[in-house]
Amino acid sequence: MAIMSRGAFPVITTRAGLKKVYFNEYGQLREMFSAVFNLSTSDRGFEDFVKVSGLGRMSVVNENSSIPYDNAVEGSRTTVAHTLYGLGFQVSRINFDDEQYECHAALAA
């Protein structure tokens, strides 16, 4: 993997007074996925989900008749393993020190 050096960022390391440095514009958009997906947290390596069947239909019971009973049973099981994502980067110390708009520091955040 190559280390990011000043040669890859000639403008932001040498020119002061830029009006704007466009970086990570997606961070400015509002989060929308929670409106579509159910979110929950976990401190386990995996989660198990088990479906339980419902009960049958109710029926009309006449006076002095016995009540019918039903049993729920365990259905299908789903196991979800959590996935860890990661990505690192390397930047030279000189490039990090000379960069005037804190883009590299924002990458590390």
N, C-alpha and C positions, 0 to 999 in steps of 0.2 A: 504494500500500500504506500502511495506517495505521500510525503508530508507537504502540506500547503505552505508555500513560500511567498515572499513578496512579489515575485514575478507573476504569480497567478492573480494578484490583486493590485495592479499598478495604480489604479485611480484612488482607491480608498486608503492606500498607504502613503501616497505622496501628495494628494490634492486636498487642501482644506477648503471649506466653504461650499461644499456640495449642497444643493437644495434638499435632496432626499436620496437616501439609499434604500432601494426596495429590497426588503428581506423578510421572508417568512410572512407573506401577506395573508396566508390562510389563518394565522393566529388572530387576525382581526375580524374574521367572520364569526357570526354567532353559532353556537353549537346546536345542531338540529337532530342528531341521531337518537337522542333520548325520547323524542316524540314518536319515533318509529319502532325502537327496540326497547324491551324490558331490561333494565340494568340492575345488577345487584353486585355486591362485593363478596369476596371470599378470601379466607386465609388458609385454605386447603389446597392441596395439589390437584385435586379433581373433585367433581360433584356428581352425585348420583340422583337421578330422577326416576320415580316409579309411578306408573299409572295404576289407579285403582278403578275397577269397573263400577258402574252405577247399579242401582237397584232396578228391578223390573217395574212394570206398570202397576199402579194401584187398581184395585178392583172394588166393585160395590159389594159390601158385605151386608147380608140380611141379619135381622135381629136374631140373636141366639146362635149365630153361625160362628165358626172359628175364624180367626184372623190368619190369612196366609202370610208366611214369612219368606224372606229372600236373603241370600248371602252375597255380600260383595267379595270379589276375589282380586288378588294382585294381578296386574296386567304386565305390559311391557316395561322394560327397564332401559334407561339411557344413561351412559356415563360420559361426562364431558371433562376432558383434560385441558387445563389452562395452558396457553401458549405464551412464551416469553419472547418479546421482540427487543432487539437492541441494534445500535449502530454507533460506532465511534468515529472520531476523526483526529488527525494529528496536524498541528500547525507549528511552524518554527517559532522560536522565542522572539526573534527579530520581527517577524511578520506580526505576531501578536502584539508586541510593544509599539510598532509603528502604525498599526491600523487605527485610524482616527474616529471611526464611527461605531465602534463596539459591536460589529457584526460577529466577530469570532467569539466574543464573550457571550453573545446571545445564542450562538450555536451550542455552547456548553450548558446553557440553562435548561 
